[in-house]
Amino acid sequence: MGELCEPDNMRQISEEKLNNERLRLSEMSEFENNFSEYIIAGIDEAGRGPLAGPVVAGCVVLDKSKEILFLNDSKKLSKKKRDELFDEINEKALATGIGIVGEKVIDEINILEATHLAMKEAFDNANSMYREKFGKDINMLFVDALKIKNIDVKQVSIIHGDALSISIAAASIIAKVTRDRMMEEYDKKYPEYGFAKHSGYGTKYHMDKLKEIGPCEIHRKSFLSFLNR
């Protein structure tokens, strides 16, 4: 029996989609191309808004010679695609780093300051990996909407950067998948809150449970003023 052949029109559609995706990624690489003389790392965070759990930052130095299709803002991707891209980014990137700041520190210093700390930790970890591999330091940061404190490296703040820069998009995926997996583990310890489903965000179910049984150890107490109304 001969091999089954894919119809020409299916191959054409597939090729068209591939070409469109490569065009999209090329457009998302415009910021990187404008600073091609630099060693660029993208940085983004996940978890500024939830009522529970840490804020997590990711930092990624992509390898220009290795294609990663479908890189995008993590919020625009399915969980399955995020998980696939998480593995691919870690495999193909020149360096990655993660920063995690827990709920107790968030309560002590506020979420914005905690986000800066997480981003600096992610940068430090990625930079250590890059320096160990190549003997050089990252010298340009692309950051989604922020300028990170206490980092002596040039920074470019890009509004909606996770949708406009492939480096920030990759960082957003690293941050979100890392945090979602942490919340899935917390769900095993505190199953009554449903952390695996909403990752600590203020869904109706989560809010109702907080009003019914109160907060647990990983809730951000500074975010729960509504419980006292």
N, C-alpha and C positions, 0 to 999 in steps of 0.2 A: 504493500500500500504506500502510495506516495505521501510526502509531507503535506500537511495542510498549509495553505498559503493565506496570509492575511490579505483581504481585499485591498485593491489600490486606493480606494477612497478612504479606508481606515488608516492606511499608512500616511496618506496625504494629510488627514486631519491630525494625526499624531505628530507629524513633522511640523505642521502649522502651529500646533500648541507649543511644541518645543521651541520653535523660532520666536513665538510671542513671549514665551517665558524668558528666553535669553535677552530679548529686547528690553523686557521689564527690568531684569537684573542689571543690564547695562545702564539704564536710566537711574537705578538705585545706586550705581557706582560713581555717579557724577562727583559727589563730594570727595570720595576717595581719590578719583583721578585728578582733581584740582590740587591735591596735596600729595602727589605721588612720590615726592622726594622724602617724605616722612615715614617713620614706622608708626602706623596708625592702629590704635585700639578703639573699639566701640564699647561704650558702657551704658547699661540700662538697669532698671530695677523692677522688681515685682513685689507688690504687697504694701504699698503706702496706705491704701484705703481700708483694709480689713479690720475687723474688731478683735482679731486674735492672731497669734503667731508672729513670726519675724518678718522683717523687711529683708529682701535678698537682692543682691546686685550681681550682675555678670559682666565680665570684661573679656573681649575676644580680639585677637589679632588674626585676621584671615590671611590665607595664602592665596595670592593673586593667580597662581598657576593651577589652582584646584577649584573646579566648579562645584557649587552647591546649589542645585536647583530648588526653587520654591521658597527660598529665604524670604521672610516677610515679618511684619509686626506679629508677635506671638499671639496677640488677641484675634488676629484674622485667620488663624490656623486651627484645625481640629486637634484634639488631644493626640490622636494617633500620629498625625503629621509632625506635631511638635516633638513627640518622643523620637521619631525617626530622625528628625533634623538635629536633635540634641546629640545623638550618637554620631551623626555624620560631622557635625561641627567639631566635636571633641577629637574625632579621628583626623580631620583635614586641617584644622586651624594650626597656626604656628605657635599660638599660646592661648590659654584660657585661664580665667581666675574667677573665684566666687567670694563674695563677702556676705556675711550673715550677722544681723544685729537683732537680738531677741526683744521680746515684749517688755521685759523689765527695764532695759535701757531706753526703749522707746518712751516708756512712762516717765523716766527720769529726765530725758533731755529733749523730748518732742520728736515727732516723726520726721520732720525735715532734717534736723541734725543727725538723727539716726540713719537717714538715707545717705547723707554725706559720708558718714562713717563706713557704711556698707560698701559704697562705691570706692572709697579709698582702699579698703581691704581687698576688694576685687582687683583693683588696679595693681596693688602691691604684689598680689599673688601671681597675676598674669605677667607682670614685669619680671619677677623672679624667675619664672619659667622661661621667658624669652631670653633673659640675660644668661641663664644657664645653658641654653641651646646655642646661642649665637654670639655671646659676649658683648651685646649692645643693649641699650635701654629703649623702651618705647618713648617716643618724643612728640607724639600728638594724640590727643584724646578727642573723640567725637562723643558727645554726651546728649542724651535726650532731654532738652529743655533746661538743663541745669549747668552751672559752673561749680565744679567740686572744690570744696575748701581744702587747704593744706596739701595741695599737690603742685609741685614745681615743674609742671609740664604744660606746654601750650594746649589750650582747650578750644574746641569749637562747639558751641551750644546750638543744637538744631531742633527747632520746634517740630513736633511730630517726627522726630528723627528715626523712630523705630519703623516708620513706613517710608522713609526717604533715603536711608543709608543702610547698605548691606551690613556694615560693621555693627551698627546699633541694633539692627534686626537680629543678627546672630546673638548679640549679648542679651537681648530681650528673651530669646528662646532659652538660653542657658539659665537665666534668672528665674523665669516662670516655671520651667520643668523642675528645677531644683526645689523651688518653694512648694509647688504642688505635691511633690513626692514627700516632702517633710510633713505637709498637712495630712496626707494619707496615712502617715505613720502616727501622727497625733490622733487621728480618728480611731485607731485601734485602742488607744489609751482612754480616750474620751468619746466613745461612740454615740452618746446621747445628743451631741451637738451637730453631727452630720458634716464634720470638717472635710471629709473626702469629696463631698458633693459641691460645697460652696467655698472651700479653701479659707474659711474664716470671714468672708464678706457678709454684709448685713442683709441677708435674704430674710423673707418673712419667717421661714421655718427657724432660722437661727435666732432672730429677734424674739420670737415666741418662746423658744427654749430658754433664752437668757432671762426673760421675765418670769418663766415658770420655775426654773431651778437655780438661777444665778450663774455667775461666771465661774470658770475653772482657772487653773494655774496659768494657762497660756493666753488668757484674755488680756487685752490692753486696757487696764483700768481707766486710763485717761480718755479712752474712747467711749466710755459707757455711762456718760452723764444722764442719758435718757432713762436709765433705770431708776433714778432718783426723782423723776417727775411725778 
